Amino acid sequence: MFRGTLHGHPVAVKVINGEVGLTTKQERDLLQEAQALMLMSYNTNCLRLHGIVNEQGMLAIVTELAETSMLKLLLEAGDELTTQQRVSLGRQLASAMLGLHSKNIVHRDLKPANVLL
């Protein structure tokens, strides 16, 4: 994962195997991830997709950069969420998953490291 700017806004660039080319599975997985982000662009609980790069055997997706803390870091630090925070987080996750499932997309990698606060 790399950081950059696009039109003055911070972005994250996720590159898959840019040096030696992509396997068919890697390309398919990355394109599925990009498609899911594209379909969910209206949902405030999901990252925004800015674009897909396919250049000389390198495939990457460019998304908004999420600078906020990840749930994983909070939990590793031993901090606890209040009941109100847990309910709010649960509602936001449910909204995001409902949006994905309504588009026939399964997240496949839902874990604390992928939950942004």
Order of alpha helices (4+ residues) and beta strands (2+ residues): beta-beta-alpha-beta-beta-alpha-alpha
